[in-house]
Amino acid sequence: MNPGPDVTDDGRSRLQETESSLKAVFARGLEGDHNAYRCFLQALAQNLRAFLKRRIPAYRDDVEDLVQEILLAVHNARHTYRPDEPLTAWLHAIARYKLMDFFRSRARREAMHDPIDDHLDLLSAVDDEPLEARRDITKLLEALPDHQRLPIVYMKLNGFSVKETARITGLSESAVKVGVHRGLKALAARLRGV
């Protein structure tokens, strides 16, 4: 994969050798040589294992799964490789993205398992916001006349249909619709301070 800044001449020549051999079998594989493609994937898997064991030593159990994910990504993206580009740079980019996905996924999973340090804090407060909101709505609705307030209560707060609301309130269906419309308009004006 990526050599890094402190690679010796011997390491550089080994990387060039790896690049050449991988590129050759990869190219033959793209041309339809199934054995060459299998050799490419096997060699890549070995390189990926070594790369990942150095990069994520704390997650050795996840290395093989990550190798398989990268191999699959390489296989699925093989049509995007440009032969005039270095193969190892293209492979490194794919491996790096999969590694970033791994860390993001791992961070999300670990965040879900954060211990609750102070279990007493869990029960120390109650969220009474819904109760306060209901009290505020009730107070606002009290200012409306019945022919506006009741349709809003039955339809908007209790989920009844126009027909059901008309039957319960004794208003006509059109009066229910008008009552809801005018009542909501009056409430909006009141909230704006008009």
C-alpha positions as CSV (number, residue, x, y, z in Angstrom):
1,M,0.0,0.0,0.0
2,N,1.3,3.5,0.6
3,P,5.0,3.4,1.5
4,G,5.2,6.5,3.7
5,P,8.0,9.0,4.0
6,D,10.7,6.8,5.5
7,V,10.9,4.0,3.0
8,T,14.4,2.7,2.1
9,D,15.7,2.1,-1.4
10,D,15.2,-1.6,-0.8
11,G,11.6,-1.0,0.3
12,R,11.1,1.3,-2.7
13,S,12.3,-1.4,-5.1
14,R,10.1,-4.0,-3.4
15,L,7.1,-1.7,-3.8
16,Q,7.8,-1.2,-7.4
17,E,8.1,-4.9,-7.8
18,T,4.7,-5.4,-6.1
19,E,3.2,-2.7,-8.2
20,S,4.4,-4.3,-11.4
21,S,3.4,-7.9,-10.5
22,L,0.0,-6.8,-9.2
23,K,-0.7,-4.6,-12.2
24,A,0.3,-7.4,-14.6
25,V,-2.1,-10.0,-13.1
26,F,-4.8,-7.3,-12.6
27,A,-4.6,-6.3,-16.3
28,R,-4.8,-9.9,-17.4
29,G,-7.7,-10.5,-15.0
30,L,-9.6,-7.5,-16.5
31,E,-9.1,-9.1,-20.0
32,G,-10.9,-12.2,-18.8
33,D,-8.1,-14.4,-17.4
34,H,-9.9,-15.8,-14.3
35,N,-6.7,-17.5,-12.9
36,A,-4.8,-14.2,-13.1
37,Y,-7.6,-12.3,-11.4
38,R,-7.7,-15.0,-8.7
39,C,-3.9,-14.6,-8.2
40,F,-4.4,-10.8,-8.1
41,L,-7.1,-11.0,-5.4
42,Q,-5.0,-13.5,-3.3
43,A,-1.9,-11.3,-3.5
44,L,-3.9,-8.2,-2.7
45,A,-5.5,-10.0,0.3
46,Q,-2.1,-10.8,1.7
47,N,-0.9,-7.2,1.3
48,L,-4.1,-5.9,2.8
49,R,-3.9,-8.2,5.9
50,A,-0.3,-6.9,6.6
51,F,-1.4,-3.3,6.0
52,L,-4.4,-3.5,8.3
53,K,-2.6,-5.4,11.0
54,R,-0.2,-2.5,11.2
55,R,-2.9,0.2,11.0
56,I,-5.5,-1.3,13.4
57,P,-3.6,-3.5,15.9
58,A,-6.3,-3.0,18.5
59,Y,-8.9,-4.5,16.2
60,R,-7.2,-7.7,14.9
61,D,-10.5,-9.6,15.0
62,D,-11.9,-7.2,12.4
63,V,-9.0,-7.4,10.0
64,E,-10.4,-10.3,7.9
65,D,-13.9,-8.8,7.6
66,L,-12.3,-5.5,6.5
67,V,-10.0,-7.4,4.0
68,Q,-13.1,-9.0,2.5
69,E,-14.9,-5.6,2.3
70,I,-12.0,-4.0,0.5
71,L,-11.6,-6.9,-1.9
72,L,-15.3,-6.6,-2.7
73,A,-15.0,-2.8,-3.2
74,V,-12.0,-3.4,-5.5
75,H,-13.9,-5.9,-7.5
76,N,-17.0,-3.7,-7.8
77,A,-14.9,-0.6,-8.8
78,R,-12.5,-2.4,-11.1
79,H,-14.0,-0.7,-14.2
80,T,-12.9,2.7,-12.7
81,Y,-9.2,1.9,-12.8
82,R,-7.2,3.8,-15.4
83,P,-4.2,1.7,-16.6
84,D,-2.0,4.9,-16.9
85,E,-2.3,5.4,-13.1
86,P,-0.4,3.5,-10.4
87,L,-2.4,0.5,-9.3
88,T,-1.2,0.7,-5.7
89,A,-2.4,4.3,-5.4
90,W,-5.9,3.3,-6.6
91,L,-6.0,0.3,-4.3
92,H,-4.8,2.5,-1.4
93,A,-7.6,5.0,-1.9
94,I,-10.2,2.2,-1.8
95,A,-8.6,0.7,1.3
96,R,-8.4,4.1,3.0
97,Y,-12.1,4.8,2.4
98,K,-13.1,1.4,3.7
99,L,-10.9,1.9,6.7
100,M,-12.6,5.3,7.4
101,D,-16.0,3.6,7.1
102,F,-14.8,1.0,9.6
103,F,-13.8,3.7,12.1
104,R,-17.1,5.6,11.6
105,S,-19.1,2.5,12.1
106,R,-17.0,1.5,15.1
107,A,-17.4,4.9,16.7
108,R,-21.2,4.8,16.3
109,R,-21.4,1.3,17.8
110,E,-19.1,2.2,20.7
111,A,-21.1,5.4,21.4
112,M,-24.2,3.3,21.8
113,H,-22.5,1.4,24.6
114,D,-21.3,4.4,26.6
115,P,-21.8,3.5,30.3
116,I,-24.2,5.6,32.3
117,D,-21.9,6.9,35.0
118,D,-24.4,8.1,37.5
119,H,-27.6,6.0,37.4
120,L,-29.2,8.3,40.0
121,D,-29.1,11.1,37.4
122,L,-31.3,9.1,35.2
123,L,-34.3,9.6,37.5
124,S,-33.5,13.0,38.8
125,A,-35.5,15.0,36.3
126,V,-38.8,14.6,34.6
127,D,-39.6,16.0,31.1
128,D,-42.9,17.8,31.7
129,E,-42.7,19.8,28.5
130,P,-45.6,17.9,26.9
131,L,-47.8,18.6,29.9
132,E,-46.8,22.3,29.8
133,A,-47.6,22.5,26.1
134,R,-51.0,20.9,26.6
135,R,-51.8,23.4,29.4
136,D,-50.7,26.3,27.1
137,I,-52.9,25.0,24.2
138,T,-55.8,24.6,26.5
139,K,-55.4,28.2,27.8
140,L,-55.2,29.5,24.2
141,L,-58.3,27.6,23.1
142,E,-60.4,28.9,26.0
143,A,-60.3,32.3,24.4
144,L,-62.1,31.0,21.3
145,P,-65.8,30.7,20.9
146,D,-67.3,27.2,21.0
147,H,-67.9,27.0,17.2
148,Q,-64.2,27.5,16.7
149,R,-62.7,25.8,19.8
150,L,-64.7,22.5,19.6
151,P,-63.8,21.7,16.0
152,I,-60.1,22.3,16.7
153,V,-60.2,20.2,19.8
154,Y,-62.0,17.3,18.1
155,M,-60.3,17.4,14.8
156,K,-56.8,18.6,15.4
157,L,-56.1,17.4,18.9
158,N,-58.3,14.2,19.1
159,G,-58.0,13.2,15.4
160,F,-61.7,13.0,14.6
161,S,-62.9,13.4,11.0
162,V,-65.0,16.4,9.8
163,K,-68.1,14.1,9.8
164,E,-67.5,12.8,13.3
165,T,-66.8,16.3,14.6
166,A,-70.0,17.6,13.0
167,R,-72.1,14.8,14.6
168,I,-70.5,15.4,18.1
169,T,-70.8,19.2,18.1
170,G,-74.1,19.5,16.2
171,L,-72.5,21.8,13.7
172,S,-72.7,21.3,9.9
173,E,-69.7,19.8,8.2
174,S,-69.0,23.1,6.4
175,A,-69.4,25.0,9.8
176,V,-66.8,22.6,11.3
177,K,-64.3,23.3,8.4
178,V,-64.9,27.1,8.7
179,G,-64.6,26.9,12.5
180,V,-61.2,25.1,12.3
181,H,-59.9,27.6,9.7
182,R,-61.0,30.7,11.5
183,G,-60.1,29.4,14.9
184,L,-56.5,28.5,13.8
185,K,-56.3,32.0,12.2
186,A,-57.4,33.6,15.4
187,L,-54.9,31.6,17.4
188,A,-52.1,32.6,15.0
189,A,-53.0,36.2,15.3
190,R,-53.1,36.0,19.1
191,L,-49.7,34.4,19.2
192,R,-48.3,37.1,17.0
193,G,-49.8,39.6,19.4
194,V,-52.2,41.1,16.9
